[in-house]
């Protein structure tokens, strides 16, 4: 669900059910900040496919902490089996690109 669009910025709220997995992908036209609001998940990111990823585990103690994904970086995550995951995706879009949704700027890795 899109909360707002302002210039080259967008904010969306995402809901992912328990056990859901988002496969490795990138967003070539946006740099994002993921902010978990609720749930458990393992979040991974790396500058390119084949490079050892950095991993962050989202738990209640890490709710509301930003996870930065620079433009074009590969990232993926798996939601825990006990709770769904709710997060805000705050995106800064590349100049000259009309902001839409992270779902539209999705490039499988």
C-alpha positions as CSV (number, residue, x, y, z in Angstrom):
1,X,0.0,0.0,0.0
2,X,1.4,3.4,-1.0
3,X,1.5,5.9,1.8
4,X,2.8,8.9,-0.2
5,X,4.7,10.1,-3.2
6,X,6.6,13.3,-3.0
7,X,9.0,14.3,-5.8
8,X,11.5,11.3,-6.2
9,X,10.4,9.8,-2.9
10,X,7.8,7.1,-2.1
11,X,6.7,5.3,1.1
12,X,4.9,2.0,1.0
13,X,3.7,-0.4,3.7
14,X,4.2,-4.1,2.9
15,X,2.7,-7.1,4.5
16,X,4.2,-10.6,4.1
17,X,2.6,-13.7,5.7
18,X,4.4,-16.2,7.9
19,X,7.0,-18.3,6.1
20,X,6.9,-16.1,3.0
21,X,10.1,-15.8,1.0
22,X,11.1,-13.0,-1.4
23,X,13.7,-14.3,-3.8
24,X,16.9,-12.5,-4.6
25,X,16.3,-9.4,-6.6
26,X,17.3,-5.8,-7.1
27,X,15.7,-2.4,-7.8
28,X,17.7,-0.7,-10.6
29,X,15.9,2.7,-10.2
30,X,15.6,3.2,-6.5
31,X,17.6,3.2,-3.3
32,X,15.5,1.9,-0.4
33,X,15.3,2.0,3.4
34,X,13.4,-1.0,4.8
35,X,11.9,-0.3,8.3
36,X,10.3,-3.4,10.0
37,X,7.3,-2.5,12.1
38,X,6.3,-6.0,13.2
39,X,7.4,-9.6,12.8
40,X,10.4,-11.9,12.4
41,X,12.6,-12.3,9.3
42,X,16.1,-12.9,8.0
43,X,17.1,-10.1,5.6
44,X,20.1,-10.4,3.3
45,X,21.8,-7.9,1.0
46,X,24.9,-7.7,-1.2
47,X,26.3,-5.4,-3.9
48,X,26.1,-8.1,-6.6
49,X,25.1,-11.7,-7.1
50,X,27.9,-14.1,-6.1
51,X,29.3,-11.8,-3.3
52,X,28.9,-13.0,0.2
53,X,25.8,-11.3,1.7
54,X,25.3,-9.3,4.8
55,X,22.5,-10.7,7.0
56,X,20.3,-9.0,9.6
57,X,17.7,-10.9,11.6
58,X,14.5,-8.9,12.3
59,X,13.2,-9.5,15.8
60,X,11.1,-7.4,18.1
61,X,14.3,-5.8,19.4
62,X,15.1,-4.6,15.9
63,X,11.7,-3.3,14.9
64,X,11.9,0.3,13.6
65,X,15.6,0.0,12.7
66,X,16.6,0.9,9.1
67,X,18.0,-1.6,6.7
68,X,19.6,0.3,3.8
69,X,19.7,-1.2,0.3
70,X,21.6,1.0,-2.2
71,X,20.3,1.2,-5.7
72,X,20.9,-2.0,-7.7
73,X,22.1,-4.1,-4.7
74,X,20.8,-7.7,-4.6
75,X,18.6,-8.5,-1.6
76,X,16.1,-11.1,-0.4
77,X,14.4,-12.2,2.8
78,X,12.5,-15.0,4.5
79,X,9.7,-14.3,7.0
80,X,9.7,-16.4,10.2
81,X,7.1,-19.1,10.8
82,X,5.6,-17.5,14.0
83,X,4.7,-14.0,12.9
84,X,4.0,-12.2,9.6
85,X,6.2,-9.3,8.6
86,X,5.1,-5.7,8.2
87,X,7.6,-3.1,7.0
88,X,7.8,0.3,5.4
89,X,9.7,0.7,2.2
90,X,11.0,4.3,1.9
91,X,12.5,4.8,-1.6
92,X,14.4,7.5,-3.3
93,X,14.0,7.1,-7.1
94,X,16.6,7.8,-9.7
95,X,16.3,11.3,-11.3
96,X,14.4,11.1,-14.5
97,X,12.4,8.0,-13.5
98,X,8.7,8.4,-12.5
99,X,8.3,6.9,-9.1
100,X,5.8,4.0,-8.9
101,X,6.2,1.0,-6.6
102,X,9.1,-1.3,-5.6
103,X,6.9,-4.1,-7.1
104,X,7.3,-2.4,-10.5
105,X,11.0,-1.8,-10.2
106,X,11.8,-5.5,-9.6
107,X,14.7,-7.2,-11.3
108,X,15.2,-10.9,-10.4
109,X,18.9,-11.8,-9.6
